[in-house]
Amino acid sequence: MALTTTRYKTTTGAGTLAALILVLVFGSPWYGDWVEDNTNASTAGGWFLRLLAWPAWRFDSDERVQDLLSTNLRAILVVILTALFLYALPGSQLARARGTLSQFFAGWSAYIFAGAFASLIAALVHSNPTLLGAFQAAGSGATYGLFVGWIIGVACLGGWRGRAA
């Protein structure tokens, strides 16, 4: 009897799909414009809704081309690095049972690392890059991952880890 794994979600695939949806929906120009017009940054809810828009992507802007490229690169790298870190972090693959907290924390931490490194790399492409600016950007990326990464962690719960040998 041949076993197929097509009906099971993998931890890496589920987390990457959740990251892609977060970036596409909340990083969109439409959501960014809405959140700027309709929220107050001095309230907890407004701060969180604005934080969701952090991996913003744009096609047209008044920014310089290099800054626009850096912003879009950050959004792309968040998704790619999330997949890379989910694949590399062993917690989700070594969990004894599906749905354990190790999968949750692996997904959450992968998004923290992805946000920090994506922002760090994109800051180096930004116009007039500085080391301090890159460190501050990495901090903002890690903050985004810390407060939004739990969504990736929840998406990773119950992911298929492969067969034990």
Z-matrix of the N, CA and C atoms (Angstrom, degrees):
N
C 1 1.442
C 2 1.528 1 108.04
N 3 1.284 2 116.06 1 124.50
C 4 1.468 3 121.24 2 -179.97
C 5 1.523 4 109.31 3 -88.01
N 6 1.302 5 114.72 4 132.60
C 7 1.462 6 119.63 5 177.58
C 8 1.514 7 109.25 6 -96.85
N 9 1.297 8 115.83 7 131.50
C 10 1.459 9 119.52 8 176.01
C 11 1.513 10 108.67 9 -109.16
N 12 1.302 11 115.76 10 145.14
C 13 1.463 12 120.23 11 -178.79
C 14 1.519 13 111.63 12 -106.67
N 15 1.311 14 117.47 13 11.90
C 16 1.454 15 119.40 14 -176.08
C 17 1.525 16 112.80 15 -69.58
N 18 1.318 17 118.40 16 -21.81
C 19 1.456 18 118.10 17 -179.14
C 20 1.516 19 112.58 18 -90.86
N 21 1.292 20 117.57 19 -0.83
C 22 1.461 21 121.59 20 177.81
C 23 1.513 22 109.74 21 -104.56
N 24 1.315 23 115.32 22 143.33
C 25 1.457 24 118.43 23 174.56
C 26 1.521 25 108.31 24 -88.71
N 27 1.299 26 116.32 25 144.25
C 28 1.451 27 119.38 26 174.01
C 29 1.517 28 108.13 27 -93.00
N 30 1.305 29 114.99 28 154.45
C 31 1.457 30 119.69 29 179.17
C 32 1.516 31 110.52 30 -61.55
N 33 1.325 32 116.67 31 -44.77
C 34 1.463 33 120.75 32 -179.73
C 35 1.524 34 111.22 33 -63.91
N 36 1.313 35 116.81 34 -45.19
C 37 1.462 36 120.43 35 -179.04
C 38 1.518 37 112.99 36 -65.39
N 39 1.323 38 116.77 37 -42.21
C 40 1.466 39 120.18 38 -179.25
C 41 1.521 40 111.21 39 -66.77
N 42 1.325 41 116.79 40 -42.56
C 43 1.461 42 120.16 41 179.35
C 44 1.513 43 112.43 42 -66.94
N 45 1.326 44 116.33 43 -39.76
C 46 1.463 45 120.38 44 178.90
C 47 1.525 46 111.01 45 -66.66
N 48 1.315 47 116.86 46 -40.49
C 49 1.465 48 120.49 47 177.72
C 50 1.529 49 110.91 48 -63.83
N 51 1.320 50 116.99 49 -41.24
C 52 1.467 51 120.20 50 177.61
C 53 1.529 52 110.84 51 -64.10
N 54 1.335 53 117.05 52 -40.72
C 55 1.471 54 120.48 53 177.95
C 56 1.523 55 110.66 54 -64.09
N 57 1.327 56 116.99 55 -41.79
C 58 1.460 57 120.94 56 179.14
C 59 1.529 58 110.79 57 -62.38
N 60 1.317 59 117.09 58 -42.70
C 61 1.465 60 120.31 59 178.99
C 62 1.525 61 110.85 60 -65.08
N 63 1.337 62 117.06 61 -42.74
C 64 1.468 63 120.07 62 177.99
C 65 1.523 64 111.42 63 -59.46
N 66 1.331 65 116.57 64 -44.89
C 67 1.466 66 120.22 65 -178.27
C 68 1.524 67 110.82 66 -69.38
N 69 1.331 68 117.47 67 -42.63
C 70 1.467 69 119.73 68 -178.63
C 71 1.524 70 112.34 69 -67.04
N 72 1.315 71 117.56 70 -42.23
C 73 1.466 72 120.54 71 -175.80
C 74 1.521 73 111.56 72 -81.17
N 75 1.326 74 116.71 73 -56.77
C 76 1.462 75 119.62 74 -173.22
C 77 1.525 76 113.16 75 -83.71
N 78 1.320 77 117.75 76 -17.09
C 79 1.459 78 120.08 77 176.03
C 80 1.516 79 113.05 78 -90.84
N 81 1.324 80 116.63 79 -0.99
C 82 1.465 81 120.75 80 -176.58
C 83 1.527 82 111.07 81 -68.90
N 84 1.323 83 116.71 82 153.29
C 85 1.463 84 119.99 83 177.52
C 86 1.527 85 112.76 84 -60.70
N 87 1.325 86 117.26 85 -32.39
C 88 1.457 87 121.17 86 -178.24
C 89 1.522 88 110.64 87 -67.88
N 90 1.323 89 116.58 88 -44.87
C 91 1.463 90 119.36 89 177.76
C 92 1.525 91 110.01 90 -67.07
N 93 1.316 92 117.54 91 -41.22
C 94 1.463 93 120.93 92 179.09
C 95 1.518 94 112.37 93 -59.35
N 96 1.326 95 116.97 94 -43.26
C 97 1.467 96 120.49 95 177.47
C 98 1.528 97 111.27 96 -65.74
N 99 1.342 98 116.03 97 -42.11
C 100 1.457 99 119.80 98 -179.96
C 101 1.521 100 111.12 99 -62.69
N 102 1.322 101 117.27 100 -45.57
C 103 1.458 102 120.90 101 -175.80
C 104 1.528 103 111.41 102 -67.96
N 105 1.323 104 117.35 103 -32.65
C 106 1.468 105 120.28 104 177.24
C 107 1.528 106 111.27 105 -68.59
N 108 1.339 107 116.29 106 -37.28
C 109 1.462 108 120.77 107 -176.62
C 110 1.526 109 113.76 108 -82.42
N 111 1.327 110 117.66 109 -25.61
C 112 1.462 111 120.06 110 -168.86
C 113 1.521 112 116.11 111 -118.76
N 114 1.316 113 118.65 112 5.16
C 115 1.464 114 119.34 113 179.71
C 116 1.521 115 110.63 114 -126.68
N 117 1.301 116 114.97 115 159.26
C 118 1.454 117 122.47 116 178.14
C 119 1.527 118 107.69 117 -109.86
N 120 1.310 119 117.32 118 120.08
C 121 1.462 120 121.41 119 -176.50
C 122 1.519 121 113.08 120 -68.77
N 123 1.317 122 118.36 121 -14.25
C 124 1.462 123 120.57 122 -178.36
C 125 1.534 124 112.77 123 -90.16
N 126 1.331 125 117.46 124 4.59
C 127 1.464 126 120.97 125 173.89
C 128 1.524 127 108.66 126 -110.14
N 129 1.318 128 116.56 127 156.64
C 130 1.465 129 120.45 128 -178.14
C 131 1.530 130 111.39 129 -63.66
N 132 1.322 131 117.15 130 -42.85
C 133 1.461 132 120.14 131 179.29
C 134 1.512 133 112.42 132 -65.16
N 135 1.318 134 116.67 133 -43.33
C 136 1.458 135 120.44 134 178.06
C 137 1.516 136 112.00 135 -64.79
N 138 1.333 137 115.89 136 -39.34
C 139 1.465 138 119.86 137 178.33
C 140 1.521 139 110.33 138 -62.67
N 141 1.346 140 116.88 139 -44.07
C 142 1.454 141 120.04 140 -179.33
C 143 1.528 142 111.55 141 -66.48
N 144 1.326 143 117.26 142 -42.73
C 145 1.466 144 119.74 143 178.84
C 146 1.524 145 111.22 144 -63.22
N 147 1.325 146 117.59 145 -35.55
C 148 1.462 147 120.86 146 176.34
C 149 1.521 148 110.68 147 -71.48
N 150 1.327 149 116.84 148 -34.93
C 151 1.464 150 120.34 149 178.03
C 152 1.522 151 111.05 150 -64.55
N 153 1.324 152 117.43 151 -35.28
C 154 1.463 153 120.75 152 177.48
C 155 1.528 154 111.77 153 -59.10
N 156 1.319 155 116.99 154 -27.27
C 157 1.471 156 121.56 155 -178.77
C 158 1.523 157 112.40 156 -85.94
N 159 1.321 158 118.88 157 5.55
C 160 1.463 159 121.74 158 -175.50
C 161 1.531 160 114.16 159 -58.05
N 162 1.343 161 120.45 160 -45.69
C 163 1.470 162 117.40 161 -179.75
C 164 1.529 163 111.45 162 -81.07
N 165 1.313 164 115.63 163 55.43
C 166 1.468 165 121.36 164 -174.80
C 167 1.521 166 111.32 165 -65.69
N 168 1.304 167 114.83 166 146.43
C 169 1.463 168 121.27 167 173.14
C 170 1.519 169 107.46 168 -129.86
N 171 1.309 170 115.31 169 147.09
C 172 1.472 171 121.23 170 -176.36
C 173 1.526 172 109.61 171 -139.78
N 174 1.324 173 115.75 172 150.11
C 175 1.457 174 121.18 173 171.40
C 176 1.516 175 111.49 174 -106.06
N 177 1.305 176 116.07 175 -33.75
C 178 1.461 177 119.80 176 178.15
C 179 1.522 178 108.42 177 -131.35
N 180 1.287 179 114.89 178 140.99
C 181 1.451 180 119.63 179 -176.41
C 182 1.515 181 108.70 180 -164.60
N 183 1.314 182 115.29 181 164.76
C 184 1.457 183 120.15 182 175.00
C 185 1.525 184 110.99 183 -88.06
N 186 1.327 185 116.87 184 0.79
C 187 1.456 186 121.28 185 -179.76
C 188 1.526 187 111.03 186 -72.92
N 189 1.316 188 114.98 187 163.88
C 190 1.456 189 119.91 188 173.70
C 191 1.523 190 108.67 189 -66.88
N 192 1.320 191 116.16 190 155.20
C 193 1.464 192 120.91 191 -177.04
C 194 1.528 193 110.80 192 -59.95
N 195 1.311 194 117.11 193 -39.70
C 196 1.458 195 120.95 194 -179.54
C 197 1.536 196 111.27 195 -64.49
N 198 1.317 197 117.08 196 -38.62
C 199 1.462 198 120.69 197 178.16
C 200 1.530 199 111.30 198 -70.36
N 201 1.321 200 116.33 199 -38.21
C 202 1.458 201 121.02 200 176.96
C 203 1.527 202 110.40 201 -64.08
N 204 1.330 203 116.52 202 -41.93
C 205 1.461 204 121.57 203 177.29
C 206 1.527 205 110.57 204 -62.59
N 207 1.316 206 116.84 205 -42.14
C 208 1.462 207 120.81 206 -179.78
C 209 1.524 208 111.59 207 -64.98
N 210 1.323 209 117.48 208 -39.51
C 211 1.466 210 121.47 209 178.31
C 212 1.523 211 110.89 210 -64.82
N 213 1.318 212 116.96 211 -45.34
C 214 1.463 213 120.70 212 179.65
C 215 1.524 214 111.66 213 -68.90
N 216 1.332 215 116.47 214 -36.23
C 217 1.461 216 120.66 215 177.75
C 218 1.525 217 110.44 216 -62.51
N 219 1.314 218 116.80 217 -39.72
C 220 1.466 219 121.03 218 178.88
C 221 1.525 220 110.60 219 -60.60
N 222 1.332 221 117.40 220 -44.35
C 223 1.466 222 120.76 221 -179.86
C 224 1.527 223 111.20 222 -64.29
N 225 1.318 224 116.78 223 -41.05
C 226 1.469 225 120.70 224 179.27
C 227 1.523 226 110.67 225 -67.54
N 228 1.331 227 116.15 226 -43.36
C 229 1.462 228 120.17 227 -178.09
C 230 1.523 229 112.66 228 -66.65
N 231 1.317 230 118.12 229 -30.39
C 232 1.468 231 119.73 230 177.42
C 233 1.525 232 109.78 231 -58.99
N 234 1.317 233 117.26 232 -44.35
C 235 1.467 234 121.05 233 -178.99
C 236 1.528 235 110.70 234 -70.14
N 237 1.328 236 117.07 235 -46.78
C 238 1.467 237 120.70 236 -178.02
C 239 1.525 238 111.11 237 -64.09
N 240 1.326 239 116.91 238 -45.20
C 241 1.462 240 119.75 239 -178.84
C 242 1.527 241 111.97 240 -70.49
N 243 1.322 242 117.46 241 -29.06
C 244 1.463 243 119.55 242 173.96
C 245 1.523 244 109.80 243 -61.65
N 246 1.324 245 116.81 244 -46.04
C 247 1.465 246 120.45 245 177.80
C 248 1.526 247 110.94 246 -61.60
N 249 1.311 248 116.71 247 -43.34
C 250 1.468 249 121.05 248 -179.52
C 251 1.526 250 111.44 249 -62.77
N 252 1.326 251 117.13 250 -47.51
C 253 1.462 252 119.90 251 -178.93
C 254 1.529 253 111.82 252 -69.50
N 255 1.322 254 118.06 253 -35.63
C 256 1.464 255 119.57 254 176.48
C 257 1.521 256 111.04 255 -64.48
N 258 1.304 257 116.31 256 -35.87
C 259 1.463 258 120.16 257 178.07
C 260 1.524 259 110.70 258 -71.23
N 261 1.333 260 116.53 259 -37.42
C 262 1.461 261 121.04 260 -174.76
C 263 1.527 262 113.24 261 -82.08
N 264 1.329 263 117.94 262 -30.58
C 265 1.466 264 119.62 263 -177.87
C 266 1.526 265 109.77 264 -73.59
N 267 1.309 266 117.56 265 123.25
C 268 1.466 267 120.16 266 -173.18
C 269 1.520 268 114.81 267 -78.91
N 270 1.313 269 119.48 268 -13.42
C 271 1.460 270 120.65 269 -175.46
C 272 1.512 271 113.32 270 -56.58
N 273 1.310 272 116.69 271 -42.47
C 274 1.462 273 119.23 272 -177.48
C 275 1.523 274 111.78 273 -72.81
N 276 1.334 275 117.80 274 -28.54
C 277 1.454 276 120.13 275 -179.53
C 278 1.525 277 112.23 276 -84.95
N 279 1.323 278 117.52 277 -26.29
C 280 1.456 279 120.61 278 -175.29
C 281 1.523 280 113.63 279 -95.72
N 282 1.304 281 117.00 280 -1.08
C 283 1.460 282 119.46 281 -179.65
C 284 1.526 283 109.54 282 -62.75
N 285 1.324 284 116.51 283 138.41
C 286 1.463 285 120.24 284 -177.79
C 287 1.528 286 112.03 285 -72.98
N 288 1.288 287 117.33 286 -31.34
C 289 1.460 288 120.48 287 -178.41
C 290 1.516 289 109.65 288 -132.67
N 291 1.323 290 115.04 289 148.61
C 292 1.463 291 118.78 290 177.69
C 293 1.513 292 109.87 291 -66.47
N 294 1.333 293 115.17 292 145.02
C 295 1.450 294 119.60 293 176.15
C 296 1.514 295 114.46 294 85.46
N 297 1.314 296 117.96 295 12.34
C 298 1.459 297 119.47 296 -179.35
C 299 1.520 298 110.66 297 -80.00
N 300 1.313 299 114.86 298 165.31
C 301 1.461 300 120.44 299 -178.60
C 302 1.520 301 112.59 300 -66.25
N 303 1.335 302 117.96 301 -21.53
C 304 1.466 303 118.45 302 178.79
C 305 1.526 304 110.64 303 -63.96
N 306 1.327 305 117.44 304 -34.88
C 307 1.460 306 120.25 305 176.48
C 308 1.521 307 110.50 306 -67.46
N 309 1.312 308 117.17 307 -40.14
C 310 1.458 309 121.44 308 178.39
C 311 1.528 310 110.57 309 -61.33
N 312 1.327 311 116.32 310 -49.64
C 313 1.465 312 119.72 311 -178.09
C 314 1.524 313 112.37 312 -70.24
N 315 1.330 314 117.91 313 -30.66
C 316 1.463 315 120.27 314 175.72
C 317 1.529 316 110.26 315 -65.39
N 318 1.326 317 117.03 316 -42.54
C 319 1.459 318 120.33 317 177.88
C 320 1.513 319 112.47 318 -66.59
N 321 1.305 320 116.15 319 -42.35
C 322 1.461 321 121.05 320 -179.86
C 323 1.525 322 110.49 321 -64.70
N 324 1.317 323 117.03 322 -48.12
C 325 1.467 324 119.66 323 -178.71
C 326 1.524 325 111.62 324 -67.85
N 327 1.319 326 117.64 325 -34.11
C 328 1.464 327 119.89 326 177.04
C 329 1.522 328 110.62 327 -60.75
N 330 1.329 329 117.11 328 -37.75
C 331 1.465 330 120.24 329 -179.64
C 332 1.523 331 111.74 330 -73.75
N 333 1.326 332 117.06 331 -33.03
C 334 1.467 333 119.86 332 174.97
C 335 1.523 334 109.73 333 -63.38
N 336 1.336 335 116.30 334 -49.16
C 337 1.468 336 120.25 335 179.60
C 338 1.525 337 111.41 336 -63.71
N 339 1.330 338 116.79 337 -40.96
C 340 1.465 339 120.49 338 -179.50
C 341 1.521 340 110.92 339 -63.28
N 342 1.318 341 117.44 340 -43.84
C 343 1.465 342 120.53 341 178.27
C 344 1.512 343 112.35 342 -62.42
N 345 1.333 344 116.60 343 -43.50
C 346 1.462 345 120.50 344 -178.82
C 347 1.524 346 111.70 345 -66.60
N 348 1.327 347 117.20 346 -48.62
C 349 1.463 348 119.55 347 -177.44
C 350 1.525 349 112.40 348 -71.04
N 351 1.332 350 117.92 349 -36.44
C 352 1.465 351 120.27 350 177.40
C 353 1.517 352 110.52 351 -62.16
N 354 1.312 353 116.09 352 -42.64
C 355 1.458 354 120.38 353 179.96
C 356 1.520 355 111.54 354 -69.11
N 357 1.322 356 117.05 355 -38.33
C 358 1.462 357 121.35 356 178.11
C 359 1.525 358 111.00 357 -63.02
N 360 1.311 359 117.17 358 -46.23
C 361 1.471 360 121.28 359 -179.66
C 362 1.521 361 110.56 360 -66.80
N 363 1.329 362 116.86 361 -43.71
C 364 1.466 363 120.16 362 -179.54
C 365 1.523 364 111.40 363 -65.64
N 366 1.320 365 117.64 364 -32.28
C 367 1.469 366 120.60 365 179.35
C 368 1.522 367 111.30 366 -65.93
N 369 1.308 368 117.06 367 -28.13
C 370 1.463 369 120.33 368 178.84
C 371 1.525 370 112.02 369 -75.37
N 372 1.340 371 117.44 370 -19.77
C 373 1.466 372 122.07 371 177.33
C 374 1.525 373 110.58 372 -89.03
N 375 1.315 374 116.57 373 -22.38
C 376 1.465 375 122.96 374 -178.13
C 377 1.526 376 110.33 375 -57.66
N 378 1.327 377 117.32 376 153.85
C 379 1.466 378 119.95 377 178.50
C 380 1.527 379 109.77 378 -66.72
N 381 1.310 380 116.36 379 141.15
C 382 1.470 381 124.03 380 -177.45
C 383 1.529 382 112.42 381 52.67
N 384 1.335 383 118.10 382 57.74
C 385 1.460 384 119.57 383 -178.38
C 386 1.531 385 111.58 384 -72.01
N 387 1.313 386 115.33 385 143.53
C 388 1.461 387 121.70 386 174.26
C 389 1.524 388 108.21 387 -129.67
N 390 1.310 389 115.89 388 158.56
C 391 1.456 390 119.99 389 178.55
C 392 1.530 391 110.68 390 -65.40
N 393 1.324 392 116.45 391 -40.56
C 394 1.464 393 120.21 392 177.42
C 395 1.530 394 110.75 393 -62.68
N 396 1.324 395 116.72 394 -42.58
C 397 1.463 396 120.48 395 177.93
C 398 1.522 397 111.98 396 -62.64
N 399 1.336 398 116.77 397 -37.92
C 400 1.462 399 120.60 398 178.25
C 401 1.528 400 110.88 399 -66.75
N 402 1.340 401 116.87 400 -41.24
C 403 1.463 402 120.08 401 178.06
C 404 1.529 403 111.36 402 -65.80
N 405 1.324 404 116.96 403 -40.66
C 406 1.464 405 120.41 404 178.11
C 407 1.525 406 110.89 405 -65.78
N 408 1.318 407 116.44 406 -38.36
C 409 1.461 408 120.25 407 177.75
C 410 1.528 409 110.57 408 -65.39
N 411 1.330 410 117.23 409 -40.98
C 412 1.464 411 120.40 410 177.44
C 413 1.524 412 110.64 411 -62.54
N 414 1.320 413 116.76 412 -37.59
C 415 1.465 414 120.31 413 176.76
C 416 1.514 415 112.37 414 -64.26
N 417 1.331 416 116.76 415 -40.53
C 418 1.470 417 119.18 416 178.34
C 419 1.527 418 110.68 417 -68.41
N 420 1.332 419 117.27 418 -35.17
C 421 1.459 420 120.53 419 176.65
C 422 1.521 421 112.22 420 -66.85
N 423 1.334 422 116.32 421 -39.89
C 424 1.464 423 119.95 422 177.46
C 425 1.527 424 110.85 423 -67.28
N 426 1.332 425 116.83 424 -36.91
C 427 1.466 426 120.55 425 176.44
C 428 1.523 427 110.37 426 -62.57
N 429 1.327 428 116.37 427 -43.79
C 430 1.462 429 120.63 428 176.63
C 431 1.524 430 110.14 429 -58.99
N 432 1.322 431 117.23 430 -47.71
C 433 1.459 432 120.76 431 -179.77
C 434 1.517 433 113.10 432 -63.16
N 435 1.335 434 116.63 433 -36.29
C 436 1.458 435 120.65 434 -179.39
C 437 1.523 436 111.83 435 -66.04
N 438 1.320 437 117.07 436 -42.36
C 439 1.460 438 119.89 437 -175.21
C 440 1.527 439 113.98 438 -90.72
N 441 1.330 440 118.28 439 -16.86
C 442 1.464 441 120.79 440 -179.07
C 443 1.526 442 111.27 441 -112.99
N 444 1.324 443 117.45 442 -18.91
C 445 1.462 444 122.07 443 -174.93
C 446 1.512 445 115.14 444 -63.64
N 447 1.323 446 117.98 445 -20.66
C 448 1.461 447 119.58 446 177.59
C 449 1.524 448 111.06 447 -60.58
N 450 1.329 449 116.98 448 -27.58
C 451 1.467 450 120.23 449 177.83
C 452 1.527 451 109.66 450 -65.15
N 453 1.323 452 116.38 451 -40.92
C 454 1.464 453 121.11 452 176.75
C 455 1.525 454 109.15 453 -65.84
N 456 1.332 455 116.71 454 -40.58
C 457 1.461 456 120.55 455 177.83
C 458 1.520 457 112.47 456 -59.34
N 459 1.316 458 116.90 457 -42.97
C 460 1.467 459 120.81 458 178.15
C 461 1.529 460 110.14 459 -65.17
N 462 1.327 461 117.13 460 -39.57
C 463 1.468 462 120.27 461 179.30
C 464 1.527 463 111.41 462 -64.54
N 465 1.319 464 117.19 463 -29.64
C 466 1.467 465 121.21 464 -178.45
C 467 1.520 466 113.05 465 -79.61
N 468 1.319 467 118.11 466 -16.63
C 469 1.462 468 120.40 467 -179.07
C 470 1.521 469 110.95 468 -60.73
N 471 1.302 470 116.07 469 134.55
C 472 1.455 471 121.01 470 176.72
C 473 1.507 472 114.41 471 79.40
N 474 1.316 473 117.38 472 10.87
C 475 1.462 474 120.16 473 179.53
C 476 1.514 475 112.26 474 -70.07
N 477 1.307 476 115.94 475 149.02
C 478 1.460 477 122.42 476 179.30
C 479 1.512 478 109.21 477 -75.02
N 480 1.331 479 117.11 478 134.39
C 481 1.452 480 122.03 479 -175.74
C 482 1.515 481 112.92 480 -104.45
N 483 1.268 482 118.94 481 -8.00
C 484 1.463 483 120.48 482 -174.68
C 485 1.522 484 109.68 483 102.86
N 486 1.325 485 116.14 484 168.55
C 487 1.463 486 120.66 485 -179.17
C 488 1.512 487 110.71 486 -84.40
N 489 1.292 488 115.96 487 142.35
C 490 1.464 489 120.33 488 174.57
C 491 1.518 490 108.62 489 -76.59
N 492 1.305 491 116.23 490 141.11
C 493 1.470 492 120.32 491 -178.01
C 494 1.506 493 111.25 492 -78.62
